[in-house]
Amino acid sequence: MAQASEQYGEWPLKRLMTEVVGSGHKSADDMTRAQATEAFERILDGEPDHTTLGAFWLANRWKRNTPEELAAYIDVMADQSVKFATPDCDPVDCGANYDGKGRSAILGVGAGIVAAAAGTPVVTHSGDRVPTQKQDAYKHVLDELDIETDLAPAESADMIDETGFGFYYQPNFNPGVADLEARRDMMGVRTFVNTIETLANPADAEVHLGSFYHLPYAKRIIDTFAASERYDIPRVVMFQGMEGYDDIRPGSTTVAVGEGGELDDFEIRTDEYGMNFAEEDLEVDDVATESAAITEAVLAGDREDRFADAIALNGAFRIYAREDCDSLDEGIAMAREAIADGSAEAVLDGLRAF
């Protein structure tokens, strides 16, 4: 341990547990940026004992990480794990939970393709059966659509520039975090890694679109990017997503926008924008397979039902996030036109041919 301390600093995880974060969710102290930085450097290097690592992750979950701690984590991730590949266009970075969805259709592929067809480039990223839920994510819908997902980061960037829509695969662009999967699986609960992996932004986009369950979480993510010394993301748009994913839930949906150090939050009534149905109306039995079939049919103009409405609104929200429309109404009109004139289906064809 003396050698490890000399290599990394003065704060091995066991000492952090004993002196800072491990005394319980009410009495634990927050870490300094330096302490959090050293902690995640050690984790990525595989230095901590497995028992100590699990305890540290659990203590962070109980305590809840501050934006400064999360900023330190994402900065270490960016410097020591993420392989960035920046496309010529500037896409919207869609950071959905990597551990996926288990009940409702994944709309982000269709929404991203529709937005791309309307002129708003979109980038998505995920892993493959990531703990703890190990459910369907972006990768699995794309696989069902016969779109290549096992891409090197530079190939992912080329995909965006060629088609307007791109996918980055975690083991290829964020291998240090991907290598933690076995230890995370043994935890049985989510850790802060589930949060920070969605913020990796491998395309170095200037707009991040994410989801949340509660508004304080959205503010924490906005403040995390603001506190980061490695990421410069001028615009962060967060909304209440179904199952924590980046699919807008029907009903009254809270939106939070962080820009220029300011936070603006507001609500949208989705029934005013075509989603006049309940969340359970978007449920499916086989998430990956049915999401792919729904996506294909909507993009071809063969479905004009609740799923078509939901994909149009989610596509419009990506257009809105990048400020390529003045209102959601205008964004929806752009999304529907991209479907009606065949542009969205053409993007899908281009992705399959890539």
Buried (B, 14 or more C-beta within 10 A) or exposed (E): EEEEBEEBBEBBBBBBBEEBBBBEEEEBEBBBBEBBBBBBBBBBEEBBEEEBBBBBBBBBBEBBBBBBBBBBBBBBBBEEBBBBBBBEBBBBBBBBBBBBBEBBBBBBBBBBBBBBBBBBBBBBBBBBBBBBBBBBBBBBBBBBBEBBBEBBBBBBBBBBEBBBBBBBBBEBBBEBBBEBBEBBEEBEEBBBBBBBBBBBBBBBBBBBBBBBEEBEBBBBBBBBBBBBEBBEBEBBBBBBBBBBBBBBBBBEBBBBBBBEEEBEBEEBEBEEBBBEBEBEBBBBEEBBBBBBBBBBBBBEBEBEEBBBBBBBBBBBBBBBBBEBBEEBEBBBBBBBBBBEEBBBBBBBEBBEEB
